[in-house]
């Protein structure tokens, strides 16, 4: 399982990452305490000289807005990143909105993403360790990550079905993996 360490991403980003927070399946309630710090990231983070890929730096900023339940701000940024990774953040945001059909549209635009193998493995491990019903068993046995099947599972859980805790834990792991991918690309590693 990928072990996320916020300290790898510098003090500004690390200060905005709460490892214990499970993202809600819906829009959540914006964390107003983080608003000012997030607002300074938009220009400062993407203009910083340390980043060789401004699009991936913008992906990190979009991710942080999303982490703190500012879906509109995240959406404004992710829709301007014309890459599979931008589409990925866009798809997560719509899954959280919840606009599951629009989320599926954006995930189809992602194609095969570099984090899918790790996410598939981590989702299987989480599924083995968290109580769930049979509708989530596919997560333990799939050979490749299927973001559309995960959207369907999240939709069912959001509408009162089982598996809410599992979906939230997988979504957090997905956020960790995608944020790490964006940061690594942004700094040219």
ABEGO torsion letter per residue (X at the ends): XBBBBAAAAEAAAAAABBAABBBBABAEBBBAAAAAAAAAAAAAAAABAABABAAAAAAAAAAAAAAAGBAAAAAAAAAABBBAAAAAAAAAAAAAOBBAAAAAAAAAAAEBBAAAAAAAAAAAAAAAABBBBAAAAAAAABABBBAAAAAAAAAAAAAGBBGAAAAAAAAAAAAAAAAAAAAAAAAGX
